[in-house]
Amino acid sequence: MEKISKMLEFMIVEILNIAGETFRIGYIKTLYQYRNDIADVIKENNKNNIDVVGMIIEDKDSVSYRAIKDVDVSVIAEYFGGSGHKNAASNPKNNELFQKILRRFK
């Protein structure tokens, strides 16, 4: 839990308008094994008031999205060239469109 709390300190919040819908997405870098635990922690304490957590998976070429509020995260993943369903989706992180968000971490 302490490791997850530390990761959440480095969250970057992006507001994206996609297909007429506004999403407040909290992006963090993490390992694949923590993706579900991170979503659960944020659902319990959503201090950044995000709709979605976007986890940039460091040990894979993907960004994993989990709905925190009642939104369809597949819309976000599809925007970045990925797929999924309403509550969980993913997209590749090494694509032209997603590079803008990755640059914010450097």
All heavy atoms as an XYZ file, in Angstrom:
856
protein
N       0.816     -1.194      0.000
C       0.000      0.000      0.000
C       0.863      1.263      0.000
O       0.525      2.237     -0.651
C      -0.930     -0.045      1.212
C      -1.890      1.088      1.268
S      -3.115      0.996     -0.012
C      -4.561      1.170      0.952
N       1.962      1.225      0.732
C       2.859      2.385      0.766
C       3.446      2.653     -0.612
O       3.577      3.804     -1.027
C       3.975      2.152      1.782
C       4.883      3.353      1.939
C       5.941      3.145      3.003
O       5.643      2.529      4.041
O       7.078      3.604      2.780
N       3.785      1.595     -1.344
C       4.329      1.739     -2.692
C       3.309      2.408     -3.618
O       3.643      3.284     -4.409
C       4.736      0.375     -3.233
C       5.462      0.437     -4.561
C       6.032     -0.923     -4.897
C       6.888     -0.889     -6.114
N       8.239     -0.446     -5.935
N       2.053      2.023     -3.498
C       0.997      2.619     -4.321
C       0.805      4.086     -3.948
O       0.686      4.939     -4.826
C      -0.317      1.824     -4.189
C      -0.137      0.458     -4.858
C      -1.487      2.591     -4.812
C      -1.282     -0.491     -4.652
N       0.805      4.400     -2.675
C       0.668      5.796     -2.239
C       1.781      6.657     -2.813
O       1.544      7.789     -3.236
C       0.682      5.882     -0.717
O      -0.439      5.229     -0.188
N       2.984      6.121     -2.861
C       4.128      6.856     -3.419
C       3.918      7.104     -4.914
O       4.176      8.195     -5.408
C       5.420      6.063     -3.173
C       6.660      6.822     -3.469
C       6.848      7.892     -2.435
C       8.195      8.548     -2.599
N       8.281      9.787     -1.841
N       3.440      6.093     -5.644
C       3.178      6.255     -7.074
C       2.139      7.343     -7.307
O       2.256      8.141     -8.236
C       2.680      4.941     -7.682
C       3.740      3.914     -7.902
S       3.062      2.481     -8.757
C       2.893      1.348     -7.412
N       1.117      7.385     -6.474
C       0.031      8.339     -6.655
C       0.482      9.783     -6.441
O      -0.141     10.713     -6.961
C      -1.134      7.999     -5.737
C      -1.845      6.684     -6.050
C      -2.927      6.396     -5.020
C      -2.424      6.687     -7.449
N       1.572      9.983     -5.709
C       2.113     11.332     -5.514
C       2.564     11.956     -6.832
O       2.625     13.172     -6.952
C       3.292     11.300     -4.543
C       2.911     11.011     -3.118
C       4.125     10.928     -2.205
O       5.209     11.461     -2.566
O       3.995     10.339     -1.124
N       2.892     11.128     -7.811
C       3.408     11.610     -9.091
C       2.360     11.609    -10.198
O       2.693     11.670    -11.378
C       4.633     10.772     -9.504
C       5.772     10.907     -8.537
C       5.983      9.947     -7.557
C       6.600     12.018     -8.587
C       7.023     10.081     -6.654
C       7.645     12.167     -7.679
C       7.852     11.191     -6.706
N       1.086     11.557     -9.815
C       0.007     11.559    -10.792
C      -0.036     12.887    -11.547
O       0.108     13.957    -10.968
C      -1.332     11.324    -10.106
C      -2.517     11.310    -11.066
S      -4.092     11.111    -10.219
C      -3.998      9.379     -9.739
N      -0.250     12.776    -12.852
C      -0.457     13.938    -13.709
C      -1.898     13.879    -14.205
O      -2.324     12.863    -14.738
C       0.520     13.928    -14.894
C       1.937     14.129    -14.388
C       0.146     14.997    -15.913
C       2.999     13.977    -15.459
N      -2.638     14.958    -14.019
C      -4.042     14.994    -14.418
C      -4.172     15.693    -15.765
O      -3.681     16.807    -15.944
C      -4.915     15.678    -13.350
C      -6.362     15.759    -13.807
C      -4.815     14.932    -12.018
N      -4.799     15.017    -16.705
C      -5.077     15.537    -18.047
C      -6.586     15.633    -18.230
O      -7.312     14.742    -17.795
C      -4.546     14.583    -19.125
C      -3.063     14.595    -19.319
C      -2.588     15.766    -20.168
O      -3.298     16.174    -21.111
O      -1.508     16.271    -19.864
N      -7.020     16.682    -18.875
C      -8.431     16.791    -19.238
C      -8.511     16.635    -20.748
O      -7.894     17.399    -21.492
C      -9.027     18.126    -18.775
C      -8.961     18.194    -17.252
C     -10.465     18.275    -19.279
C      -9.353     19.516    -16.659
N      -9.202     15.587    -21.185
C      -9.345     15.304    -22.610
C     -10.797     15.415    -23.029
O     -11.688     14.939    -22.324
C      -8.847     13.897    -22.934
C      -7.362     13.612    -22.772
C      -7.068     12.157    -23.094
C      -6.545     14.510    -23.670
N     -11.010     16.050    -24.166
C     -12.335     16.113    -24.779
C     -12.317     15.182    -25.975
O     -11.579     15.407    -26.930
C     -12.657     17.544    -25.214
C     -12.802     18.460    -24.018
O     -13.629     18.193    -23.157
N     -12.001     19.497    -23.947
N     -13.117     14.127    -25.894
C     -13.167     13.113    -26.948
C     -14.629     12.883    -27.308
O     -15.442     12.563    -26.437
C     -12.527     11.787    -26.482
C     -11.084     12.013    -26.019
C     -12.597     10.743    -27.583
C     -10.479     10.826    -25.295
N     -14.930     13.049    -28.574
C     -16.285     12.799    -29.085
C     -17.355     13.518    -28.264
O     -18.394     12.952    -27.940
C     -16.560     11.297    -29.140
N     -17.073     14.769    -27.903
C     -18.043     15.565    -27.170
C     -18.140     15.268    -25.684
O     -18.984     15.823    -24.993
N     -17.281     14.398    -25.183
C     -17.299     14.043    -23.769
C     -15.973     14.470    -23.131
O     -14.911     14.340    -23.722
C     -17.481     12.529    -23.622
C     -17.914     12.103    -22.263
C     -18.334     10.640    -22.215
O     -18.499     10.011    -23.270
O     -18.497     10.142    -21.103
N     -16.044     15.017    -21.927
C     -14.856     15.469    -21.208
C     -14.482     14.435    -20.151
O     -15.329     13.998    -19.372
C     -15.109     16.833    -20.547
O     -15.454     17.778    -21.559
C     -13.869     17.323    -19.813
N     -13.198     14.061    -20.151
C     -12.673     13.090    -19.193
C     -11.546     13.736    -18.391
O     -10.651     14.357    -18.962
C     -12.095     11.865    -19.915
C     -13.089     11.110    -20.729
C     -13.247     11.372    -22.083
C     -13.878     10.131    -20.149
C     -14.157     10.667    -22.848
C     -14.792      9.415    -20.906
C     -14.944      9.692    -22.259
N     -11.583     13.555    -17.096
C     -10.492     13.983    -16.214
C      -9.721     12.711    -15.863
O     -10.213     11.869    -15.104
C     -11.070     14.667    -14.982
C     -10.057     15.286    -14.082
C     -10.758     16.128    -13.013
N      -9.853     16.467    -11.958
C      -9.034     17.511    -11.963
N      -9.062     18.330    -12.990
N      -8.214     17.732    -10.960
N      -8.525     12.587    -16.451
C      -7.750     11.348    -16.354
C      -6.501     11.586    -15.510
O      -5.727     12.507    -15.780
C      -7.328     10.849    -17.749
C      -8.548     10.738    -18.660
C      -6.593      9.508    -17.641
C      -8.203     10.581    -20.118
N      -6.303     10.757    -14.518
C      -5.093     10.800    -13.707
C      -4.130      9.747    -14.217
O      -4.418      8.554    -14.143
N      -2.996     10.200    -14.777
C      -1.998      9.271    -15.304
C      -0.892      9.050    -14.286
O      -0.398      9.996    -13.669
C      -1.380      9.823    -16.592
C      -2.260      9.675    -17.796
C      -2.986     10.751    -18.292
C      -2.380      8.447    -18.443
C      -3.800     10.609    -19.406
C      -3.201      8.296    -19.552
C      -3.903      9.384    -20.028
O      -4.708      9.235    -21.127
N      -0.513      7.803    -14.129
C       0.638      7.448    -13.296
C       1.437      6.360    -13.999
O       0.913      5.634    -14.838
C       0.235      6.971    -11.885
C      -0.585      5.688    -11.957
C      -0.515      8.034    -11.128
C      -0.738      5.002    -10.625
N       2.697      6.254    -13.631
C       3.540      5.159    -14.120
C       3.548      4.069    -13.057
O       3.659      4.345    -11.865
C       4.963      5.649    -14.378
C       5.069      6.505    -15.610
C       6.517      6.801    -15.929
C       6.611      7.497    -17.269
N       8.019      7.698    -17.637
N       3.436      2.833    -13.523
C       3.393      1.708    -12.590
C       3.782      0.418    -13.307
O       3.916      0.396    -14.526
C       1.993      1.565    -11.965
O       2.044      0.551    -10.954
C       0.941      1.227    -12.998
N       3.925     -0.622    -12.542
C       4.126     -1.951    -13.096
C       2.771     -2.622    -13.290
O       1.796     -2.319    -12.586
C       5.000     -2.802    -12.166
C       6.409     -2.276    -11.936
C       7.123     -3.145    -10.910
C       7.195     -2.210    -13.233
N       2.714     -3.558    -14.213
C       1.475     -4.262    -14.553
C       0.788     -4.875    -13.324
O      -0.417     -4.810    -13.186
C       1.800     -5.345    -15.588
C       0.611     -6.134    -16.056
C      -0.252     -5.624    -17.011
C       0.357     -7.412    -15.558
C      -1.353     -6.348    -17.455
C      -0.732     -8.143    -15.993
C      -1.584     -7.609    -16.949
O      -2.665     -8.328    -17.372
N       1.559     -5.427    -12.424
C       1.000     -6.143    -11.276
C       0.179     -5.253    -10.338
O      -0.638     -5.758     -9.570
C       2.104     -6.830    -10.483
C       3.019     -5.854     -9.744
C       4.218     -6.532     -9.134
O       4.828     -7.394     -9.749
N       4.572     -6.145     -7.937
N       0.366     -3.935    -10.388
C      -0.325     -3.040     -9.463
C      -1.593     -2.407    -10.034
O      -2.293     -1.675     -9.346
C       0.614     -1.911     -9.014
C       1.804     -2.399     -8.245
C       3.085     -2.257     -8.763
C       1.666     -3.005     -7.004
C       4.194     -2.704     -8.067
C       2.763     -3.452     -6.293
C       4.028     -3.306     -6.839
O       5.112     -3.750     -6.143
N      -1.928     -2.653    -11.290
C      -2.986     -1.896    -11.964
C      -4.348     -1.977    -11.274
O      -5.019     -0.965    -11.124
C      -3.084     -2.284    -13.441
C      -3.653     -3.658    -13.684
C      -3.357     -4.187    -15.063
N      -4.049     -5.434    -15.294
C      -3.784     -6.584    -14.707
N      -2.824     -6.673    -13.816
N      -4.477     -7.670    -14.994
N      -4.760     -3.136    -10.837
C      -6.069     -3.249    -10.181
C      -6.053     -2.673     -8.761
O      -7.016     -2.051     -8.333
C      -6.547     -4.695    -10.178
C      -6.879     -5.180    -11.573
O      -7.430     -4.433    -12.384
N      -6.524     -6.415    -11.882
N      -4.954     -2.869     -8.059
C      -4.830     -2.327     -6.702
C      -4.868     -0.801     -6.717
O      -5.484     -0.180     -5.857
C      -3.534     -2.799     -6.038
C      -3.517     -4.303     -5.808
O      -4.609     -4.889     -5.645
O      -2.421     -4.887     -5.802
N      -4.215     -0.206     -7.704
C      -4.204      1.252     -7.814
C      -5.619      1.777     -8.015
O      -6.039      2.739     -7.361
C      -3.273      1.701     -8.953
C      -1.819      1.473     -8.539
C      -3.522      3.157     -9.339
C      -0.816      1.624     -9.653
N      -6.361      1.169     -8.902
C      -7.743      1.596     -9.151
C      -8.573      1.484     -7.871
O      -9.364      2.386     -7.564
C      -8.358      0.780    -10.273
N      -8.398      0.424     -7.125
C      -9.154      0.245     -5.879
C      -8.807      1.334     -4.860
O      -9.697      1.877     -4.195
C      -8.881     -1.135     -5.270
C      -9.491     -2.265     -6.084
O     -10.404     -2.000     -6.905
O      -9.039     -3.420     -5.904
N      -7.531      1.664     -4.735
C      -7.107      2.706     -3.790
C      -7.708      4.056     -4.178
O      -8.219      4.789     -3.330
C      -5.559      2.789     -3.713
C      -5.109      4.041     -2.981
C      -4.998      1.548     -3.040
N      -7.688      4.373     -5.461
C      -8.237      5.658     -5.908
C      -9.749      5.703     -5.709
O     -10.290      6.744     -5.318
C      -7.859      5.937     -7.375
C      -6.344      6.142     -7.478
C      -8.595      7.164     -7.907
C      -5.827      6.243     -8.891
N     -10.430      4.608     -5.944
C     -11.886      4.591     -5.732
C     -12.240      4.881     -4.272
O     -13.254      5.489     -3.984
C     -12.472      3.248     -6.163
C     -12.574      3.108     -7.661
C     -13.114      1.759     -8.056
C     -13.125      1.602     -9.571
N     -13.583      0.280     -9.992
N     -11.383      4.460     -3.353
C     -11.612      4.715     -1.930
C     -11.310      6.159     -1.545
O     -11.923      6.702     -0.639
C     -10.760      3.778     -1.078
C     -11.215      2.340     -1.127
C     -10.297      1.415     -0.340
O      -9.521      1.893      0.519
O     -10.360      0.202     -0.591
N     -10.332      6.779     -2.218
C      -9.922      8.140     -1.887
C      -9.532      8.868     -3.164
O      -8.364      8.898     -3.540
C      -8.754      8.127     -0.897
C      -8.311      9.529     -0.515
O      -9.001     10.513     -0.782
N      -7.154      9.623      0.103
N     -10.490      9.455     -3.811
C     -10.282     10.119     -5.093
C      -9.962     11.603     -4.861
O     -10.719     12.484     -5.248
C     -11.524      9.939     -5.975
C     -11.313     10.418     -7.384
O     -10.242     10.871     -7.765
N     -12.367     10.344     -8.171
N      -8.834     11.870     -4.214
C      -8.499     13.245     -3.825
C      -8.238     14.161     -5.024
O      -8.339     15.367     -4.901
C      -7.324     13.267     -2.856
C      -6.000     12.868     -3.452
C      -4.897     12.949     -2.421
C      -3.567     12.642     -3.052
N      -2.485     12.777     -2.100
N      -7.912     13.595     -6.184
C      -7.699     14.403     -7.386
C      -8.967     14.557     -8.217
O      -8.934     15.146     -9.280
C      -6.583     13.807     -8.243
C      -5.242     13.937     -7.575
O      -4.867     15.007     -7.120
N      -4.511     12.844     -7.491
N     -10.065     13.995     -7.740
C     -11.364     14.072     -8.410
C     -11.277     13.686     -9.893
O     -11.738     14.406    -10.766
C     -11.976     15.463     -8.252
C     -13.427     15.485     -8.637
O     -14.137     14.489     -8.510
N     -13.898     16.611     -9.130
N     -10.663     12.531    -10.144
C     -10.536     12.056    -11.519
C     -11.691     11.128    -11.876
O     -12.317     10.532    -11.001
C      -9.190     11.344    -11.752
C      -9.007     10.144    -10.819
C      -8.037     12.344    -11.629
C      -7.774      9.313    -11.094
N     -11.958     11.054    -13.178
C     -12.985     10.143    -13.687
C     -12.390      8.773    -13.991
O     -13.057      7.756    -13.902
C     -13.590     10.677    -14.990
C     -14.173     12.057    -14.823
O     -14.906     12.285    -13.843
O     -13.895     12.924    -15.675
N     -11.112      8.801    -14.376
C     -10.425      7.621    -14.902
C      -8.987      7.637    -14.415
O      -8.364      8.702    -14.343
C     -10.423      7.657    -16.452
C      -9.614      6.523    -17.037
C     -11.835      7.672    -17.000
N      -8.446      6.461    -14.112
C      -7.005      6.366    -13.888
C      -6.400      5.716    -15.126
O      -6.894      4.704    -15.622
C      -6.639      5.602    -12.589
C      -7.145      4.182    -12.597
C      -5.131      5.641    -12.348
N      -5.359      6.357    -15.658
C      -4.610      5.833    -16.791
C      -3.242      5.407    -16.296
O      -2.432      6.245    -15.886
N      -3.010      4.124    -16.288
C      -1.752      3.600    -15.747
C      -0.801      3.269    -16.883
O      -1.081      2.380    -17.692
C      -2.049      2.379    -14.878
C      -2.865      2.765    -13.649
S      -3.656      1.365    -12.838
C      -5.041      1.072    -13.936
N       0.269      4.009    -16.945
C       1.297      3.793    -17.953
C       2.138      2.627    -17.445
O       2.889      2.763    -16.481
C       2.135      5.067    -18.161
C       1.210      6.206    -18.614
C       3.263      4.818    -19.148
C       1.839      7.581    -18.555
N       1.971      1.490    -18.072
C       2.589      0.254    -17.591
C       4.046      0.211    -18.046
O       4.332      0.089    -19.228
C       1.814     -0.983    -18.093
C       0.313     -0.867    -17.760
C       2.416     -2.254    -17.528
C      -0.016     -0.811    -16.296
N       4.947      0.330    -17.084
C       6.367      0.439    -17.395
C       6.976     -0.855    -17.932
O       7.936     -0.809    -18.686
C       7.136      0.925    -16.164
C       6.748      2.338    -15.787
C       7.550      2.879    -14.635
O       7.384      2.380    -13.504
O       8.350      3.792    -14.875
N       6.439     -2.006    -17.550
C       7.007     -3.265    -18.008
C       6.243     -3.855    -19.195
O       6.427     -5.008    -19.551
C       7.116     -4.280    -16.867
C       5.821     -4.501    -16.094
O       4.947     -3.605    -16.119
O       5.689     -5.548    -15.447
N       5.404     -3.041    -19.825
C       4.691     -3.441    -21.040
C       4.505     -2.202    -21.912
O       4.611     -1.079    -21.440
C       3.320     -4.028    -20.710
C       3.383     -5.327    -19.919
C       2.026     -5.989    -19.868
C       2.066     -7.271    -19.089
N       2.713     -8.373    -19.762
N       4.187     -2.402    -23.181
C       3.918     -1.285    -24.082
C       2.430     -0.960    -24.069
O       1.742     -1.055    -25.073
C       4.373     -1.616    -25.514
C       4.011     -0.509    -26.493
O       3.999      0.662    -26.079
O       3.707     -0.807    -27.661
N       1.926     -0.594    -22.889
C       0.492     -0.307    -22.833
C       0.160      0.702    -21.746
O       0.930      0.922    -20.806
C      -0.307     -1.590    -22.607
O      -0.042     -2.117    -21.334
N      -1.003      1.279    -21.923
C      -1.605      2.154    -20.925
C      -2.926      1.486    -20.564
O      -3.740      1.197    -21.435
C      -1.856      3.565    -21.482
C      -2.477      4.450    -20.413
C      -0.571      4.167    -22.019
N      -3.118      1.228    -19.303
C      -4.306      0.532    -18.831
C      -5.221      1.535    -18.135
O      -4.783      2.275    -17.247
C      -3.888     -0.571    -17.859
O      -4.997     -1.283    -17.396
N      -6.483      1.579    -18.548
C      -7.454      2.505    -17.984
C      -8.453      1.754    -17.115
O      -8.903      0.670    -17.473
C      -8.227      3.226    -19.096
C      -7.355      4.097    -19.948
C      -6.844      3.625    -21.150
C      -7.031      5.381    -19.547
C      -6.027      4.407    -21.932
C      -6.213      6.182    -20.328
C      -5.718      5.699    -21.517
O      -4.896      6.476    -22.288
N      -8.809      2.366    -16.002
C      -9.864      1.851    -15.142
C     -10.796      3.012    -14.808
O     -10.340      4.111    -14.480
C      -9.315      1.262    -13.831
C      -8.422      0.034    -14.003
C      -9.219     -1.156    -14.503
N      -8.433     -2.350    -14.601
C      -7.690     -2.708    -15.644
N      -7.611     -1.922    -16.698
N      -7.027     -3.847    -15.647
N     -12.096      2.763    -14.900
C     -13.089      3.774    -14.562
C     -13.114      3.971    -13.051
O     -13.176      3.008    -12.295
C     -14.459      3.355    -15.061
N     -13.063      5.211    -12.640
C     -13.205      5.564    -11.229
C     -14.639      6.046    -10.991
O     -15.253      5.725    -10.005
C     -12.183      6.647    -10.822
C     -10.749      6.164    -11.091
C     -12.371      7.054     -9.361
C     -10.338      4.886    -10.389
N     -15.141      6.806    -11.934
C     -16.538      7.246    -11.913
C     -17.268      6.524    -13.042
O     -16.675      5.725    -13.763
C     -16.616      8.754    -12.085
C     -15.968      9.511    -10.921
C     -16.117     10.994    -11.082
C     -15.484     11.740     -9.914
N     -15.524     13.196    -10.137
N     -18.524      6.822    -13.221
C     -19.342      6.136    -14.224
C     -19.108      6.725    -15.619
O     -19.894      7.560    -16.093
C     -20.820      6.215    -13.844
C     -21.702      5.381    -14.758
O     -21.196      4.419    -15.369
O     -22.901      5.693    -14.858
N     -17.991      6.327    -16.234
C     -17.656      6.754    -17.590
C     -17.227      5.521    -18.388
O     -16.880      4.499    -17.817
C     -16.528      7.817    -17.619
C     -16.954      9.082    -16.903
C     -15.243      7.276    -17.018
N     -17.203      5.651    -19.696
C     -16.805      4.562    -20.583
C     -15.351      4.764    -20.993
O     -15.042      5.584    -21.854
C     -17.714      4.541    -21.810
C     -17.443      3.374    -22.735
O     -16.420      2.669    -22.554
O     -18.245      3.169    -23.662
N     -14.430      4.022    -20.369
C     -13.007      4.187    -20.643
C     -12.593      3.657    -22.012
O     -11.529      4.011    -22.518
C     -12.122      3.569    -19.536
C     -12.359      4.260    -18.205
C     -12.321      2.079    -19.414
N     -13.444      2.843    -22.639
C     -13.096      2.342    -23.977
C     -13.013      3.486    -24.982
O     -12.251      3.411    -25.952
C     -14.089      1.279    -24.451
O     -15.346      1.840    -24.736
N     -13.750      4.575    -24.748
C     -13.691      5.752    -25.622
C     -12.284      6.348    -25.617
O     -11.744      6.723    -26.665
C     -14.735      6.809    -25.180
C     -14.586      8.106    -25.942
C     -16.146      6.257    -25.304
N     -11.663      6.398    -24.449
C     -10.305      6.940    -24.316
C      -9.307      6.016    -24.999
O      -8.455      6.463    -25.768
C      -9.934      7.135    -22.831
C     -10.932      8.087    -22.160
C      -8.504      7.638    -22.691
C     -10.900      8.054    -20.657
N      -9.393      4.729    -24.709
C      -8.469      3.766    -25.311
C      -8.571      3.784    -26.837
O      -7.545      3.766    -27.527
C      -8.738      2.371    -24.771
N      -9.776      3.824    -27.367
C      -9.961      3.869    -28.823
C      -9.365      5.140    -29.418
O      -8.782      5.115    -30.500
C     -11.440      3.753    -29.164
C     -11.991      2.359    -28.931
C     -13.504      2.273    -29.064
O     -14.139      3.240    -29.565
O     -14.058      1.236    -28.652
N      -9.485      6.257    -28.723
C      -8.896      7.533    -29.171
C      -7.386      7.385    -29.372
O      -6.812      7.947    -30.295
C      -9.213      8.613    -28.142
C      -8.612      9.954    -28.423
C      -9.168     10.800    -29.380
C      -7.490     10.400    -27.725
C      -8.620     12.050    -29.635
C      -6.946     11.639    -27.967
C      -7.508     12.462    -28.921
O      -6.964     13.701    -29.166
N      -6.746      6.605    -28.497
C      -5.302      6.383    -28.570
C      -4.942      5.080    -29.296
O      -3.830      4.574    -29.163
C      -4.686      6.377    -27.174
C      -4.657      7.725    -26.511
C      -5.401      7.973    -25.372
C      -3.872      8.752    -27.018
C      -5.371      9.206    -24.746
C      -3.836      9.999    -26.408
C      -4.585     10.224    -25.276
N      -5.870      4.501    -30.043
C      -5.574      3.327    -30.850
C      -5.712      1.997    -30.146
O      -5.181      0.989    -30.599
N      -6.432      1.966    -29.042
C      -6.602      0.724    -28.294
C      -8.036      0.244    -28.303
O      -8.836      0.637    -29.151
N      -8.366     -0.583    -27.305
C      -9.717     -1.122    -27.208
C      -9.990     -1.552    -25.773
O      -9.121     -1.485    -24.912
C      -9.876     -2.317    -28.148
O      -8.994     -3.345    -27.767
N     -11.206     -2.022    -25.548
C     -11.579     -2.496    -24.225
C     -13.068     -2.422    -24.041
O     -13.824     -2.423    -25.006
N     -13.484     -2.311    -22.790
C     -14.908     -2.182    -22.495
C     -15.116     -1.011    -21.541
O     -14.178     -0.275    -21.233
C     -15.495     -3.501    -21.970
C     -14.815     -4.048    -20.768
N     -15.108     -3.628    -19.496
C     -13.842     -4.982    -20.641
C     -14.345     -4.279    -18.632
N     -13.577     -5.108    -19.292
N     -16.330     -0.841    -21.074
C     -16.695      0.356    -20.314
C     -15.805      0.618    -19.100
O     -15.383      1.749    -18.875
C     -18.164      0.241    -19.864
C     -18.659      1.466    -19.131
C     -20.117      1.309    -18.745
C     -20.727      2.577    -18.288
N     -20.650      3.110    -17.086
N     -15.506     -0.382    -18.316
C     -14.781     -0.158    -17.061
C     -13.275     -0.403    -17.125
O     -12.556      0.022    -16.232
C     -15.385     -1.019    -15.955
C     -16.773     -0.559    -15.597
O     -17.023      0.625    -15.427
N     -17.698     -1.490    -15.510
N     -12.802     -1.080    -18.158
C     -11.372     -1.368    -18.294
C     -11.006     -1.430    -19.768
O     -11.697     -2.075    -20.558
C     -11.020     -2.682    -17.608
N      -9.932     -0.755    -20.120
C      -9.480     -0.727    -21.515
C      -7.996     -0.398    -21.536
O      -7.423     -0.023    -20.507
C     -10.281      0.312    -22.302
N      -7.388     -0.531    -22.710
C      -5.963     -0.202    -22.821
C      -5.629      0.234    -24.237
O      -6.382     -0.010    -25.174
C      -5.098     -1.399    -22.425
O      -5.275     -2.460    -23.333
N      -4.494      0.904    -24.344
C      -3.959      1.307    -25.638
C      -2.445      1.212    -25.595
O      -1.846      1.210    -24.518
C      -4.407      2.722    -26.029
C      -3.934      3.810    -25.092
O      -4.702      4.244    -24.239
N      -2.713      4.264    -25.231
N      -1.802      1.117    -26.782
C      -0.340      1.124    -26.798
C       0.172      2.493    -26.363
O      -0.449      3.519    -26.657
C       0.015      0.827    -28.251
C      -1.236      1.015    -29.033
C      -2.384      0.981    -28.107
N       1.286      2.500    -25.628
C       1.829      3.792    -25.196
C       2.798      4.370    -26.214
O       3.049      5.559    -26.211
C       2.471      3.687    -23.816
C       3.711      2.834    -23.740
C       4.225      2.781    -22.310
C       5.384      1.826    -22.186
N       5.819      1.675    -20.807
N       3.345      3.532    -27.064
C       4.329      4.002    -28.039
C       3.671      4.330    -29.370
O       3.968      3.733    -30.391
C       5.444      2.964    -28.210
C       6.261      2.835    -26.948
O       6.476      3.805    -26.238
N       6.691      1.639    -26.640
N       2.735      5.281    -29.324
C       2.145      5.764    -30.564
C       2.227      7.282    -30.589
O       2.370      7.928    -29.548
C       0.705      5.250    -30.758
C      -0.269      5.830    -29.767
O      -0.407      7.041    -29.651
N      -0.950      4.974    -29.029
N       2.141      7.842    -31.752
C       2.317      9.281    -31.954
C       1.378     10.115    -31.081
O       1.790     11.081    -30.449
C       2.086      9.598    -33.437
C       2.368     11.004    -33.826
C       3.806     11.232    -34.228
O       4.496     10.265    -34.610
O       4.229     12.380    -34.159
N       0.127      9.756    -31.032
C      -0.873     10.535    -30.316
C      -0.637     10.540    -28.803
O      -0.838     11.553    -28.138
C      -2.267      9.992    -30.640
C      -3.460     10.838    -30.256
C      -3.361     12.251    -30.821
C      -4.741     10.184    -30.759
N      -0.179      9.434    -28.250
C       0.011      9.346    -26.807
C       1.319      9.991    -26.346
O       1.495     10.262    -25.159
C      -0.060      7.889    -26.331
C      -0.224      7.773    -24.845
C      -1.438      8.065    -24.251
C       0.836      7.410    -24.041
C      -1.594      8.002    -22.875
C       0.693      7.333    -22.670
C      -0.523      7.631    -22.087
N       2.226     10.291    -27.254
C       3.534     10.840    -26.880
C       3.429     12.158    -26.114
O       4.241     12.444    -25.249
C       4.414     11.014    -28.119
C       4.841      9.697    -28.752
C       5.534      8.785    -27.752
O       6.539      9.145    -27.160
N       4.986      7.599    -27.566
N       2.422     12.972    -26.404
C       2.236     14.248    -25.695
C       2.091     14.014    -24.193
O       2.657     14.738    -23.380
C       0.997     14.961    -26.253
C       0.616     16.204    -25.502
C      -0.702     16.764    -26.001
C      -1.262     17.724    -24.987
N      -2.674     17.968    -25.142
N       1.352     13.008    -23.828
C       1.156     12.708    -22.404
C       2.436     12.138    -21.805
O       2.844     12.522    -20.714
C      -0.044     11.774    -22.209
C      -1.316     12.543    -22.578
C      -0.117     11.235    -20.782
C      -2.553     11.734    -22.662
N       3.095     11.256    -22.530
C       4.353     10.682    -22.010
C       5.408     11.756    -21.762
O       6.156     11.675    -20.794
C       4.909      9.642    -22.994
C       4.277      8.271    -22.944
C       4.923      7.364    -23.997
C       4.388      7.638    -21.570
N       5.458     12.773    -22.603
C       6.449     13.849    -22.441
C       6.251     14.610    -21.140
O       7.195     15.163    -20.590
C       6.409     14.804    -23.625
C       7.089     14.245    -24.857
C       7.313     15.320    -25.920
N       6.087     15.745    -26.551
C       5.532     15.174    -27.626
N       6.097     14.122    -28.160
N       4.412     15.636    -28.145
N       5.054     14.630    -20.610
C       4.810     15.331    -19.333
C       5.518     14.652    -18.177
O       5.715     15.264    -17.126
C       3.317     15.420    -19.051
C       2.631     16.355    -20.030
C       1.353     16.939    -19.560
N       1.425     17.576    -18.264
C       0.377     17.684    -17.459
N      -0.798     17.214    -17.817
N       0.481     18.276    -16.292
N       5.902     13.403    -18.322
C       6.595     12.678    -17.265
C       8.110     12.869    -17.281
O       8.779     12.409    -16.400
C       6.258     11.175    -17.333
C       4.920     10.856    -16.747
C       3.789     10.805    -17.542
C       4.781     10.611    -15.392
C       2.551     10.529    -17.009
C       3.547     10.324    -14.843
C       2.422     10.290    -15.658
N       8.605     13.509    -18.299
C      10.072     13.670    -18.409
C      10.544     14.947    -17.815
O       9.861     15.862    -17.562
C      10.483     13.568    -19.870
C      10.200     12.195    -20.412
C      10.547     12.079    -21.853
C      10.163     10.683    -22.339
N      10.381     10.440    -23.685
